[in-house]
Amino acid sequence: MDDALRDFDRRANAVRKNHARLARGYVTKINKNGLIEHRPRRGRKARGPVRLVLYLILSLLAFKGFLLSELGAEDYLARVATLSQGTTVERVGSVLMSVDPATQWIADAVTLVRS
């Protein structure tokens, strides 16, 4: 009886693992007997963290661009300079909020669309 229980647990774990792989994507094929089979896709890697970091960076750039467009260059740079005089967290914020080419491009594009 103990062997039967171990065999059942082994087969149940195999079904769970296969279901987890199929949940990440599968390919449907018909085998020689006409039976429809689902096979897990091969070579797919988890892209969640990379995609999340990319979205965060793009969101920060868009925010900076909109803010630069709305405030104007002089006021924006004055506020960043004020941040650079503050605490450590504010100084890190001033480095992150400094104007870079991508931010300038977004601000110019927003200004063109608005006018």
PDB file as gemmi writes it, atoms N, CA and C in Angstrom:
CRYST1    1.000    1.000    1.000  90.00  90.00  90.00 P 1                      
ATOM      1  N   MET A   1       0.816  -1.195   0.000  1.00  0.00           N  
ATOM      2  CA  MET A   1       0.000   0.000   0.000  1.00  0.00           C  
ATOM      3  C   MET A   1       0.858   1.256   0.000  1.00  0.00           C  
ATOM      4  N   ASP A   2       1.967   1.198   0.719  1.00  0.00           N  
ATOM      5  CA  ASP A   2       2.856   2.351   0.792  1.00  0.00           C  
ATOM      6  C   ASP A   2       3.469   2.651  -0.581  1.00  0.00           C  
ATOM      7  N   ASP A   3       3.793   1.614  -1.349  1.00  0.00           N  
ATOM      8  CA  ASP A   3       4.345   1.810  -2.698  1.00  0.00           C  
ATOM      9  C   ASP A   3       3.309   2.461  -3.618  1.00  0.00           C  
ATOM     10  N   ALA A   4       2.062   2.065  -3.472  1.00  0.00           N  
ATOM     11  CA  ALA A   4       1.004   2.632  -4.306  1.00  0.00           C  
ATOM     12  C   ALA A   4       0.825   4.122  -3.997  1.00  0.00           C  
ATOM     13  N   LEU A   5       0.917   4.488  -2.722  1.00  0.00           N  
ATOM     14  CA  LEU A   5       0.772   5.887  -2.336  1.00  0.00           C  
ATOM     15  C   LEU A   5       1.935   6.729  -2.869  1.00  0.00           C  
ATOM     16  N   ARG A   6       3.156   6.195  -2.788  1.00  0.00           N  
ATOM     17  CA  ARG A   6       4.321   6.909  -3.328  1.00  0.00           C  
ATOM     18  C   ARG A   6       4.206   7.072  -4.844  1.00  0.00           C  
ATOM     19  N   ASP A   7       3.732   6.037  -5.515  1.00  0.00           N  
ATOM     20  CA  ASP A   7       3.570   6.108  -6.968  1.00  0.00           C  
ATOM     21  C   ASP A   7       2.519   7.159  -7.336  1.00  0.00           C  
ATOM     22  N   PHE A   8       1.424   7.206  -6.566  1.00  0.00           N  
ATOM     23  CA  PHE A   8       0.399   8.219  -6.810  1.00  0.00           C  
ATOM     24  C   PHE A   8       0.958   9.621  -6.604  1.00  0.00           C  
ATOM     25  N   ASP A   9       1.711   9.839  -5.512  1.00  0.00           N  
ATOM     26  CA  ASP A   9       2.306  11.152  -5.250  1.00  0.00           C  
ATOM     27  C   ASP A   9       3.263  11.556  -6.361  1.00  0.00           C  
ATOM     28  N   ARG A  10       4.051  10.594  -6.862  1.00  0.00           N  
ATOM     29  CA  ARG A  10       4.980  10.889  -7.954  1.00  0.00           C  
ATOM     30  C   ARG A  10       4.234  11.312  -9.206  1.00  0.00           C  
ATOM     31  N   ARG A  11       3.173  10.596  -9.545  1.00  0.00           N  
ATOM     32  CA  ARG A  11       2.392  10.943 -10.735  1.00  0.00           C  
ATOM     33  C   ARG A  11       1.655  12.271 -10.549  1.00  0.00           C  
ATOM     34  N   ALA A  12       1.135  12.542  -9.361  1.00  0.00           N  
ATOM     35  CA  ALA A  12       0.435  13.804  -9.095  1.00  0.00           C  
ATOM     36  C   ALA A  12       1.411  14.986  -9.196  1.00  0.00           C  
ATOM     37  N   ASN A  13       2.615  14.820  -8.677  1.00  0.00           N  
ATOM     38  CA  ASN A  13       3.625  15.888  -8.806  1.00  0.00           C  
ATOM     39  C   ASN A  13       3.999  16.126 -10.255  1.00  0.00           C  
ATOM     40  N   ALA A  14       4.092  15.062 -11.043  1.00  0.00           N  
ATOM     41  CA  ALA A  14       4.412  15.213 -12.463  1.00  0.00           C  
ATOM     42  C   ALA A  14       3.303  15.978 -13.180  1.00  0.00           C  
ATOM     43  N   VAL A  15       2.052  15.715 -12.829  1.00  0.00           N  
ATOM     44  CA  VAL A  15       0.931  16.435 -13.438  1.00  0.00           C  
ATOM     45  C   VAL A  15       0.985  17.913 -13.054  1.00  0.00           C  
ATOM     46  N   ARG A  16       1.281  18.214 -11.774  1.00  0.00           N  
ATOM     47  CA  ARG A  16       1.372  19.609 -11.333  1.00  0.00           C  
ATOM     48  C   ARG A  16       2.495  20.349 -12.067  1.00  0.00           C  
ATOM     49  N   LYS A  17       3.662  19.713 -12.202  1.00  0.00           N  
ATOM     50  CA  LYS A  17       4.791  20.351 -12.897  1.00  0.00           C  
ATOM     51  C   LYS A  17       4.435  20.606 -14.362  1.00  0.00           C  
ATOM     52  N   ASN A  18       3.805  19.647 -15.005  1.00  0.00           N  
ATOM     53  CA  ASN A  18       3.421  19.817 -16.401  1.00  0.00           C  
ATOM     54  C   ASN A  18       2.384  20.932 -16.535  1.00  0.00           C  
ATOM     55  N   HIS A  19       1.456  21.011 -15.606  1.00  0.00           N  
ATOM     56  CA  HIS A  19       0.444  22.064 -15.639  1.00  0.00           C  
ATOM     57  C   HIS A  19       1.100  23.439 -15.470  1.00  0.00           C  
ATOM     58  N   ALA A  20       2.093  23.543 -14.592  1.00  0.00           N  
ATOM     59  CA  ALA A  20       2.794  24.817 -14.398  1.00  0.00           C  
ATOM     60  C   ALA A  20       3.542  25.219 -15.664  1.00  0.00           C  
ATOM     61  N   ARG A  21       4.161  24.248 -16.334  1.00  0.00           N  
ATOM     62  CA  ARG A  21       4.857  24.563 -17.596  1.00  0.00           C  
ATOM     63  C   ARG A  21       3.868  24.975 -18.677  1.00  0.00           C  
ATOM     64  N   LEU A  22       2.721  24.304 -18.741  1.00  0.00           N  
ATOM     65  CA  LEU A  22       1.714  24.648 -19.749  1.00  0.00           C  
ATOM     66  C   LEU A  22       1.115  26.029 -19.476  1.00  0.00           C  
ATOM     67  N   ALA A  23       1.063  26.437 -18.224  1.00  0.00           N  
ATOM     68  CA  ALA A  23       0.506  27.745 -17.890  1.00  0.00           C  
ATOM     69  C   ALA A  23       1.368  28.878 -18.429  1.00  0.00           C  
ATOM     70  N   ARG A  24       2.654  28.613 -18.677  1.00  0.00           N  
ATOM     71  CA  ARG A  24       3.542  29.632 -19.227  1.00  0.00           C  
ATOM     72  C   ARG A  24       3.499  29.686 -20.752  1.00  0.00           C  
ATOM     73  N   GLY A  25       2.690  28.851 -21.351  1.00  0.00           N  
ATOM     74  CA  GLY A  25       2.545  28.858 -22.811  1.00  0.00           C  
ATOM     75  C   GLY A  25       2.678  27.451 -23.367  1.00  0.00           C  
ATOM     76  N   TYR A  26       1.919  27.163 -24.402  1.00  0.00           N  
ATOM     77  CA  TYR A  26       1.969  25.830 -24.979  1.00  0.00           C  
ATOM     78  C   TYR A  26       1.708  25.875 -26.473  1.00  0.00           C  
ATOM     79  N   VAL A  27       2.049  24.771 -27.123  1.00  0.00           N  
ATOM     80  CA  VAL A  27       1.814  24.583 -28.549  1.00  0.00           C  
ATOM     81  C   VAL A  27       0.900  23.377 -28.685  1.00  0.00           C  
ATOM     82  N   THR A  28      -0.148  23.500 -29.479  1.00  0.00           N  
ATOM     83  CA  THR A  28      -1.096  22.403 -29.675  1.00  0.00           C  
ATOM     84  C   THR A  28      -0.765  21.697 -30.986  1.00  0.00           C  
ATOM     85  N   LYS A  29      -0.639  20.360 -30.912  1.00  0.00           N  
ATOM     86  CA  LYS A  29      -0.352  19.551 -32.104  1.00  0.00           C  
ATOM     87  C   LYS A  29      -1.238  18.312 -32.093  1.00  0.00           C  
ATOM     88  N   ILE A  30      -1.412  17.748 -33.263  1.00  0.00           N  
ATOM     89  CA  ILE A  30      -2.160  16.496 -33.384  1.00  0.00           C  
ATOM     90  C   ILE A  30      -1.146  15.390 -33.647  1.00  0.00           C  
ATOM     91  N   ASN A  31      -1.167  14.340 -32.820  1.00  0.00           N  
ATOM     92  CA  ASN A  31      -0.192  13.261 -32.995  1.00  0.00           C  
ATOM     93  C   ASN A  31      -0.654  12.280 -34.068  1.00  0.00           C  
ATOM     94  N   LYS A  32       0.093  11.188 -34.250  1.00  0.00           N  
ATOM     95  CA  LYS A  32      -0.203  10.221 -35.318  1.00  0.00           C  
ATOM     96  C   LYS A  32      -1.571   9.570 -35.164  1.00  0.00           C  
ATOM     97  N   ASN A  33      -2.020   9.426 -33.933  1.00  0.00           N  
ATOM     98  CA  ASN A  33      -3.303   8.772 -33.683  1.00  0.00           C  
ATOM     99  C   ASN A  33      -4.489   9.724 -33.788  1.00  0.00           C  
ATOM    100  N   GLY A  34      -4.223  11.001 -34.062  1.00  0.00           N  
ATOM    101  CA  GLY A  34      -5.292  11.985 -34.151  1.00  0.00           C  
ATOM    102  C   GLY A  34      -5.637  12.611 -32.802  1.00  0.00           C  
ATOM    103  N   LEU A  35      -4.826  12.314 -31.805  1.00  0.00           N  
ATOM    104  CA  LEU A  35      -5.054  12.865 -30.472  1.00  0.00           C  
ATOM    105  C   LEU A  35      -4.445  14.266 -30.385  1.00  0.00           C  
ATOM    106  N   ILE A  36      -5.189  15.196 -29.836  1.00  0.00           N  
ATOM    107  CA  ILE A  36      -4.698  16.570 -29.688  1.00  0.00           C  
ATOM    108  C   ILE A  36      -3.856  16.647 -28.425  1.00  0.00           C  
ATOM    109  N   GLU A  37      -2.619  17.121 -28.568  1.00  0.00           N  
ATOM    110  CA  GLU A  37      -1.700  17.215 -27.438  1.00  0.00           C  
ATOM    111  C   GLU A  37      -1.242  18.653 -27.255  1.00  0.00           C  
ATOM    112  N   HIS A  38      -1.047  19.026 -26.019  1.00  0.00           N  
ATOM    113  CA  HIS A  38      -0.504  20.340 -25.692  1.00  0.00           C  
ATOM    114  C   HIS A  38       0.895  20.120 -25.139  1.00  0.00           C  
ATOM    115  N   ARG A  39       1.867  20.771 -25.750  1.00  0.00           N  
ATOM    116  CA  ARG A  39       3.254  20.680 -25.299  1.00  0.00           C  
ATOM    117  C   ARG A  39       3.714  22.053 -24.821  1.00  0.00           C  
ATOM    118  N   PRO A  40       4.478  22.093 -23.717  1.00  0.00           N  
ATOM    119  CA  PRO A  40       4.982  23.397 -23.257  1.00  0.00           C  
ATOM    120  C   PRO A  40       5.903  24.019 -24.294  1.00  0.00           C  
ATOM    121  N   ARG A  41       5.838  25.358 -24.398  1.00  0.00           N  
ATOM    122  CA  ARG A  41       6.754  26.061 -25.296  1.00  0.00           C  
ATOM    123  C   ARG A  41       8.153  25.985 -24.740  1.00  0.00           C  
ATOM    124  N   ARG A  42       9.102  25.811 -25.616  1.00  0.00           N  
ATOM    125  CA  ARG A  42      10.493  25.715 -25.186  1.00  0.00           C  
ATOM    126  C   ARG A  42      11.181  27.054 -25.366  1.00  0.00           C  
ATOM    127  N   GLY A  43      12.148  27.316 -24.505  1.00  0.00           N  
ATOM    128  CA  GLY A  43      12.997  28.477 -24.666  1.00  0.00           C  
ATOM    129  C   GLY A  43      12.411  29.784 -24.185  1.00  0.00           C  
ATOM    130  N   ARG A  44      11.281  29.766 -23.547  1.00  0.00           N  
ATOM    131  CA  ARG A  44      10.712  31.018 -23.035  1.00  0.00           C  
ATOM    132  C   ARG A  44      11.259  31.283 -21.653  1.00  0.00           C  
ATOM    133  N   LYS A  45      11.735  32.485 -21.456  1.00  0.00           N  
ATOM    134  CA  LYS A  45      12.283  32.866 -20.165  1.00  0.00           C  
ATOM    135  C   LYS A  45      11.360  33.883 -19.516  1.00  0.00           C  
ATOM    136  N   ALA A  46      11.428  33.962 -18.214  1.00  0.00           N  
ATOM    137  CA  ALA A  46      10.627  34.935 -17.485  1.00  0.00           C  
ATOM    138  C   ALA A  46      11.140  36.339 -17.798  1.00  0.00           C  
ATOM    139  N   ARG A  47      10.255  37.205 -18.264  1.00  0.00           N  
ATOM    140  CA  ARG A  47      10.642  38.564 -18.609  1.00  0.00           C  
ATOM    141  C   ARG A  47      10.009  39.580 -17.680  1.00  0.00           C  
ATOM    142  N   GLY A  48       9.307  39.121 -16.673  1.00  0.00           N  
ATOM    143  CA  GLY A  48       8.589  40.024 -15.788  1.00  0.00           C  
ATOM    144  C   GLY A  48       9.450  41.095 -15.151  1.00  0.00           C  
ATOM    145  N   PRO A  49      10.528  40.729 -14.461  1.00  0.00           N  
ATOM    146  CA  PRO A  49      11.339  41.759 -13.801  1.00  0.00           C  
ATOM    147  C   PRO A  49      11.982  42.736 -14.786  1.00  0.00           C  
ATOM    148  N   VAL A  50      12.446  42.247 -15.907  1.00  0.00           N  
ATOM    149  CA  VAL A  50      13.076  43.123 -16.894  1.00  0.00           C  
ATOM    150  C   VAL A  50      12.044  44.094 -17.457  1.00  0.00           C  
ATOM    151  N   ARG A  51      10.884  43.581 -17.758  1.00  0.00           N  
ATOM    152  CA  ARG A  51       9.810  44.421 -18.297  1.00  0.00           C  
ATOM    153  C   ARG A  51       9.372  45.459 -17.268  1.00  0.00           C  
ATOM    154  N   LEU A  52       9.302  45.064 -15.996  1.00  0.00           N  
ATOM    155  CA  LEU A  52       8.910  45.998 -14.943  1.00  0.00           C  
ATOM    156  C   LEU A  52       9.921  47.131 -14.807  1.00  0.00           C  
ATOM    157  N   VAL A  53      11.196  46.807 -14.826  1.00  0.00           N  
ATOM    158  CA  VAL A  53      12.235  47.838 -14.716  1.00  0.00           C  
ATOM    159  C   VAL A  53      12.180  48.767 -15.922  1.00  0.00           C  
ATOM    160  N   LEU A  54      11.968  48.208 -17.102  1.00  0.00           N  
ATOM    161  CA  LEU A  54      11.861  49.030 -18.303  1.00  0.00           C  
ATOM    162  C   LEU A  54      10.673  49.988 -18.211  1.00  0.00           C  
ATOM    163  N   TYR A  55       9.523  49.497 -17.748  1.00  0.00           N  
ATOM    164  CA  TYR A  55       8.355  50.365 -17.583  1.00  0.00           C  
ATOM    165  C   TYR A  55       8.612  51.461 -16.558  1.00  0.00           C  
ATOM    166  N   LEU A  56       9.309  51.135 -15.479  1.00  0.00           N  
ATOM    167  CA  LEU A  56       9.619  52.143 -14.465  1.00  0.00           C  
ATOM    168  C   LEU A  56      10.514  53.237 -15.037  1.00  0.00           C  
ATOM    169  N   ILE A  57      11.521  52.840 -15.800  1.00  0.00           N  
ATOM    170  CA  ILE A  57      12.434  53.824 -16.402  1.00  0.00           C  
ATOM    171  C   ILE A  57      11.682  54.704 -17.397  1.00  0.00           C  
ATOM    172  N   LEU A  58      10.868  54.086 -18.245  1.00  0.00           N  
ATOM    173  CA  LEU A  58      10.104  54.867 -19.214  1.00  0.00           C  
ATOM    174  C   LEU A  58       9.103  55.799 -18.537  1.00  0.00           C  
ATOM    175  N   SER A  59       8.503  55.336 -17.443  1.00  0.00           N  
ATOM    176  CA  SER A  59       7.574  56.187 -16.708  1.00  0.00           C  
ATOM    177  C   SER A  59       8.289  57.377 -16.097  1.00  0.00           C  
ATOM    178  N   LEU A  60       9.468  57.159 -15.538  1.00  0.00           N  
ATOM    179  CA  LEU A  60      10.241  58.256 -14.958  1.00  0.00           C  
ATOM    180  C   LEU A  60      10.633  59.271 -16.031  1.00  0.00           C  
ATOM    181  N   LEU A  61      11.070  58.784 -17.189  1.00  0.00           N  
ATOM    182  CA  LEU A  61      11.435  59.693 -18.274  1.00  0.00           C  
ATOM    183  C   LEU A  61      10.227  60.506 -18.750  1.00  0.00           C  
ATOM    184  N   ALA A  62       9.081  59.842 -18.870  1.00  0.00           N  
ATOM    185  CA  ALA A  62       7.876  60.560 -19.306  1.00  0.00           C  
ATOM    186  C   ALA A  62       7.469  61.594 -18.267  1.00  0.00           C  
ATOM    187  N   PHE A  63       7.529  61.241 -16.993  1.00  0.00           N  
ATOM    188  CA  PHE A  63       7.182  62.184 -15.929  1.00  0.00           C  
ATOM    189  C   PHE A  63       8.108  63.394 -15.966  1.00  0.00           C  
ATOM    190  N   LYS A  64       9.404  63.136 -16.091  1.00  0.00           N  
ATOM    191  CA  LYS A  64      10.356  64.238 -16.150  1.00  0.00           C  
ATOM    192  C   LYS A  64      10.100  65.124 -17.364  1.00  0.00           C  
ATOM    193  N   GLY A  65       9.808  64.504 -18.501  1.00  0.00           N  
ATOM    194  CA  GLY A  65       9.550  65.272 -19.719  1.00  0.00           C  
ATOM    195  C   GLY A  65       8.319  66.146 -19.599  1.00  0.00           C  
ATOM    196  N   PHE A  66       7.230  65.581 -19.063  1.00  0.00           N  
ATOM    197  CA  PHE A  66       6.012  66.370 -18.877  1.00  0.00           C  
ATOM    198  C   PHE A  66       6.233  67.501 -17.881  1.00  0.00           C  
ATOM    199  N   LEU A  67       6.968  67.205 -16.809  1.00  0.00           N  
ATOM    200  CA  LEU A  67       7.230  68.227 -15.805  1.00  0.00           C  
ATOM    201  C   LEU A  67       8.097  69.344 -16.372  1.00  0.00           C  
ATOM    202  N   LEU A  68       9.114  68.992 -17.134  1.00  0.00           N  
ATOM    203  CA  LEU A  68       9.977  69.990 -17.761  1.00  0.00           C  
ATOM    204  C   LEU A  68       9.180  70.847 -18.741  1.00  0.00           C  
ATOM    205  N   SER A  69       8.300  70.234 -19.480  1.00  0.00           N  
ATOM    206  CA  SER A  69       7.470  70.976 -20.429  1.00  0.00           C  
ATOM    207  C   SER A  69       6.522  71.922 -19.709  1.00  0.00           C  
ATOM    208  N   GLU A  70       5.953  71.476 -18.619  1.00  0.00           N  
ATOM    209  CA  GLU A  70       4.964  72.276 -17.896  1.00  0.00           C  
ATOM    210  C   GLU A  70       5.609  73.439 -17.138  1.00  0.00           C  
ATOM    211  N   LEU A  71       6.721  73.182 -16.444  1.00  0.00           N  
ATOM    212  CA  LEU A  71       7.336  74.221 -15.614  1.00  0.00           C  
ATOM    213  C   LEU A  71       8.220  75.179 -16.399  1.00  0.00           C  
ATOM    214  N   GLY A  72       8.807  74.692 -17.466  1.00  0.00           N  
ATOM    215  CA  GLY A  72       9.798  75.489 -18.182  1.00  0.00           C  
ATOM    216  C   GLY A  72      11.191  75.135 -17.669  1.00  0.00           C  
ATOM    217  N   ALA A  73      12.182  75.373 -18.498  1.00  0.00           N  
ATOM    218  CA  ALA A  73      13.536  74.935 -18.173  1.00  0.00           C  
ATOM    219  C   ALA A  73      14.100  75.640 -16.947  1.00  0.00           C  
ATOM    220  N   GLU A  74      13.885  76.950 -16.833  1.00  0.00           N  
ATOM    221  CA  GLU A  74      14.480  77.707 -15.729  1.00  0.00           C  
ATOM    222  C   GLU A  74      13.921  77.266 -14.383  1.00  0.00           C  
ATOM    223  N   ASP A  75      12.596  77.174 -14.291  1.00  0.00           N  
ATOM    224  CA  ASP A  75      11.961  76.789 -13.028  1.00  0.00           C  
ATOM    225  C   ASP A  75      12.310  75.344 -12.670  1.00  0.00           C  
ATOM    226  N   TYR A  76      12.323  74.462 -13.673  1.00  0.00           N  
ATOM    227  CA  TYR A  76      12.651  73.052 -13.438  1.00  0.00           C  
ATOM    228  C   TYR A  76      14.065  72.927 -12.892  1.00  0.00           C  
ATOM    229  N   LEU A  77      15.024  73.601 -13.539  1.00  0.00           N  
ATOM    230  CA  LEU A  77      16.412  73.526 -13.082  1.00  0.00           C  
ATOM    231  C   LEU A  77      16.585  74.150 -11.697  1.00  0.00           C  
ATOM    232  N   ALA A  78      15.819  75.182 -11.392  1.00  0.00           N  
ATOM    233  CA  ALA A  78      15.883  75.787 -10.056  1.00  0.00           C  
ATOM    234  C   ALA A  78      15.392  74.799  -8.997  1.00  0.00           C  
ATOM    235  N   ARG A  79      14.338  74.078  -9.311  1.00  0.00           N  
ATOM    236  CA  ARG A  79      13.822  73.093  -8.354  1.00  0.00           C  
ATOM    237  C   ARG A  79      14.792  71.931  -8.161  1.00  0.00           C  
ATOM    238  N   VAL A  80      15.431  71.486  -9.241  1.00  0.00           N  
ATOM    239  CA  VAL A  80      16.430  70.418  -9.126  1.00  0.00           C  
ATOM    240  C   VAL A  80      17.631  70.909  -8.315  1.00  0.00           C  
ATOM    241  N   ALA A  81      18.019  72.173  -8.498  1.00  0.00           N  
ATOM    242  CA  ALA A  81      19.122  72.737  -7.716  1.00  0.00           C  
ATOM    243  C   ALA A  81      18.762  72.806  -6.237  1.00  0.00           C  
ATOM    244  N   THR A  82      17.513  73.123  -5.933  1.00  0.00           N  
ATOM    245  CA  THR A  82      17.061  73.136  -4.538  1.00  0.00           C  
ATOM    246  C   THR A  82      17.120  71.732  -3.943  1.00  0.00           C  
ATOM    247  N   LEU A  83      16.739  70.748  -4.732  1.00  0.00           N  
ATOM    248  CA  LEU A  83      16.831  69.364  -4.255  1.00  0.00           C  
ATOM    249  C   LEU A  83      18.267  68.964  -3.966  1.00  0.00           C  
ATOM    250  N   SER A  84      19.196  69.427  -4.774  1.00  0.00           N  
ATOM    251  CA  SER A  84      20.595  69.024  -4.593  1.00  0.00           C  
ATOM    252  C   SER A  84      21.205  69.590  -3.315  1.00  0.00           C  
ATOM    253  N   GLN A  85      20.552  70.540  -2.675  1.00  0.00           N  
ATOM    254  CA  GLN A  85      21.045  71.114  -1.422  1.00  0.00           C  
ATOM    255  C   GLN A  85      20.467  70.416  -0.196  1.00  0.00           C  
ATOM    256  N   GLY A  86      19.573  69.464  -0.374  1.00  0.00           N  
ATOM    257  CA  GLY A  86      18.862  68.856   0.748  1.00  0.00           C  
ATOM    258  C   GLY A  86      19.548  67.627   1.321  1.00  0.00           C  
ATOM    259  N   THR A  87      18.734  66.754   1.866  1.00  0.00           N  
ATOM    260  CA  THR A  87      19.219  65.526   2.493  1.00  0.00           C  
ATOM    261  C   THR A  87      19.742  64.563   1.433  1.00  0.00           C  
ATOM    262  N   THR A  88      20.221  63.436   1.895  1.00  0.00           N  
ATOM    263  CA  THR A  88      20.770  62.434   0.969  1.00  0.00           C  
ATOM    264  C   THR A  88      19.701  61.947  -0.009  1.00  0.00           C  
ATOM    265  N   VAL A  89      18.512  61.713   0.481  1.00  0.00           N  
ATOM    266  CA  VAL A  89      17.425  61.251  -0.393  1.00  0.00           C  
ATOM    267  C   VAL A  89      17.095  62.320  -1.429  1.00  0.00           C  
ATOM    268  N   GLU A  90      17.079  63.574  -1.015  1.00  0.00           N  
ATOM    269  CA  GLU A  90      16.790  64.657  -1.960  1.00  0.00           C  
ATOM    270  C   GLU A  90      17.901  64.811  -2.981  1.00  0.00           C  
ATOM    271  N   ARG A  91      19.145  64.600  -2.570  1.00  0.00           N  
ATOM    272  CA  ARG A  91      20.254  64.675  -3.532  1.00  0.00           C  
ATOM    273  C   ARG A  91      20.175  63.557  -4.561  1.00  0.00           C  
ATOM    274  N   VAL A  92      19.794  62.360  -4.109  1.00  0.00           N  
ATOM    275  CA  VAL A  92      19.590  61.252  -5.061  1.00  0.00           C  
ATOM    276  C   VAL A  92      18.450  61.606  -6.015  1.00  0.00           C  
ATOM    277  N   GLY A  93      17.398  62.203  -5.480  1.00  0.00           N  
ATOM    278  CA  GLY A  93      16.283  62.645  -6.324  1.00  0.00           C  
ATOM    279  C   GLY A  93      16.700  63.682  -7.341  1.00  0.00           C  
ATOM    280  N   SER A  94      17.614  64.586  -6.934  1.00  0.00           N  
ATOM    281  CA  SER A  94      18.067  65.608  -7.882  1.00  0.00           C  
ATOM    282  C   SER A  94      18.875  64.985  -9.014  1.00  0.00           C  
ATOM    283  N   VAL A  95      19.644  63.933  -8.699  1.00  0.00           N  
ATOM    284  CA  VAL A  95      20.398  63.241  -9.759  1.00  0.00           C  
ATOM    285  C   VAL A  95      19.433  62.551 -10.709  1.00  0.00           C  
ATOM    286  N   LEU A  96      18.415  61.893 -10.148  1.00  0.00           N  
ATOM    287  CA  LEU A  96      17.429  61.206 -10.994  1.00  0.00           C  
ATOM    288  C   LEU A  96      16.605  62.184 -11.824  1.00  0.00           C  
ATOM    289  N   MET A  97      16.323  63.357 -11.278  1.00  0.00           N  
ATOM    290  CA  MET A  97      15.474  64.329 -11.964  1.00  0.00           C  
ATOM    291  C   MET A  97      16.254  65.294 -12.856  1.00  0.00           C  
ATOM    292  N   SER A  98      17.558  65.136 -12.944  1.00  0.00           N  
ATOM    293  CA  SER A  98      18.332  66.032 -13.803  1.00  0.00           C  
ATOM    294  C   SER A  98      17.928  65.834 -15.264  1.00  0.00           C  
ATOM    295  N   VAL A  99      18.124  66.874 -16.051  1.00  0.00           N  
ATOM    296  CA  VAL A  99      17.706  66.852 -17.457  1.00  0.00           C  
ATOM    297  C   VAL A  99      18.715  66.045 -18.267  1.00  0.00           C  
ATOM    298  N   ASP A 100      18.202  65.075 -19.000  1.00  0.00           N  
ATOM    299  CA  ASP A 100      19.028  64.282 -19.907  1.00  0.00           C  
ATOM    300  C   ASP A 100      18.438  64.425 -21.313  1.00  0.00           C  
ATOM    301  N   PRO A 101      19.127  63.918 -22.331  1.00  0.00           N  
ATOM    302  CA  PRO A 101      18.623  64.088 -23.710  1.00  0.00           C  
ATOM    303  C   PRO A 101      17.223  63.495 -23.935  1.00  0.00           C  
ATOM    304  N   ALA A 102      16.935  62.356 -23.322  1.00  0.00           N  
ATOM    305  CA  ALA A 102      15.615  61.752 -23.516  1.00  0.00           C  
ATOM    306  C   ALA A 102      14.525  62.621 -22.898  1.00  0.00           C  
ATOM    307  N   THR A 103      14.797  63.162 -21.713  1.00  0.00           N  
ATOM    308  CA  THR A 103      13.832  64.037 -21.062  1.00  0.00           C  
ATOM    309  C   THR A 103      13.602  65.297 -21.892  1.00  0.00           C  
ATOM    310  N   GLN A 104      14.669  65.853 -22.412  1.00  0.00           N  
ATOM    311  CA  GLN A 104      14.553  67.053 -23.233  1.00  0.00           C  
ATOM    312  C   GLN A 104      13.751  66.774 -24.497  1.00  0.00           C  
ATOM    313  N   TRP A 105      13.985  65.612 -25.104  1.00  0.00           N  
ATOM    314  CA  TRP A 105      13.255  65.239 -26.319  1.00  0.00           C  
ATOM    315  C   TRP A 105      11.768  65.095 -26.025  1.00  0.00           C  
ATOM    316  N   ILE A 106      11.421  64.443 -24.903  1.00  0.00           N  
ATOM    317  CA  ILE A 106      10.008  64.270 -24.534  1.00  0.00           C  
ATOM    318  C   ILE A 106       9.371  65.637 -24.261  1.00  0.00           C  
ATOM    319  N   ALA A 107      10.098  66.509 -23.548  1.00  0.00           N  
ATOM    320  CA  ALA A 107       9.558  67.841 -23.255  1.00  0.00           C  
ATOM    321  C   ALA A 107       9.327  68.630 -24.545  1.00  0.00           C  
ATOM    322  N   ASP A 108      10.260  68.551 -25.484  1.00  0.00           N  
ATOM    323  CA  ASP A 108      10.076  69.244 -26.760  1.00  0.00           C  
ATOM    324  C   ASP A 108       8.887  68.686 -27.530  1.00  0.00           C  
ATOM    325  N   ALA A 109       8.717  67.371 -27.506  1.00  0.00           N  
ATOM    326  CA  ALA A 109       7.590  66.744 -28.205  1.00  0.00           C  
ATOM    327  C   ALA A 109       6.266  67.155 -27.573  1.00  0.00           C  
ATOM    328  N   VAL A 110       6.214  67.211 -26.257  1.00  0.00           N  
ATOM    329  CA  VAL A 110       4.973  67.614 -25.577  1.00  0.00           C  
ATOM    330  C   VAL A 110       4.662  69.078 -25.888  1.00  0.00           C  
ATOM    331  N   THR A 111       5.680  69.907 -25.907  1.00  0.00           N  
ATOM    332  CA  THR A 111       5.479  71.326 -26.214  1.00  0.00           C  
ATOM    333  C   THR A 111       4.963  71.502 -27.638  1.00  0.00           C  
ATOM    334  N   LEU A 112       5.492  70.726 -28.580  1.00  0.00           N  
ATOM    335  CA  LEU A 112       5.022  70.816 -29.961  1.00  0.00           C  
ATOM    336  C   LEU A 112       3.570  70.351 -30.098  1.00  0.00           C  
ATOM    337  N   VAL A 113       3.215  69.313 -29.388  1.00  0.00           N  
ATOM    338  CA  VAL A 113       1.850  68.792 -29.477  1.00  0.00           C  
ATOM    339  C   VAL A 113       0.861  69.796 -28.885  1.00  0.00           C  
ATOM    340  N   ARG A 114       1.258  70.439 -27.786  1.00  0.00           N  
ATOM    341  CA  ARG A 114       0.369  71.390 -27.130  1.00  0.00           C  
ATOM    342  C   ARG A 114       0.153  72.657 -27.944  1.00  0.00           C  
ATOM    343  N   SER A 115       1.139  73.078 -28.707  1.00  0.00           N  
ATOM    344  CA  SER A 115       0.993  74.349 -29.434  1.00  0.00           C  
ATOM    345  C   SER A 115       0.424  74.176 -30.822  1.00  0.00           C  
TER     346      SER A 115                                                      
END                                                                             
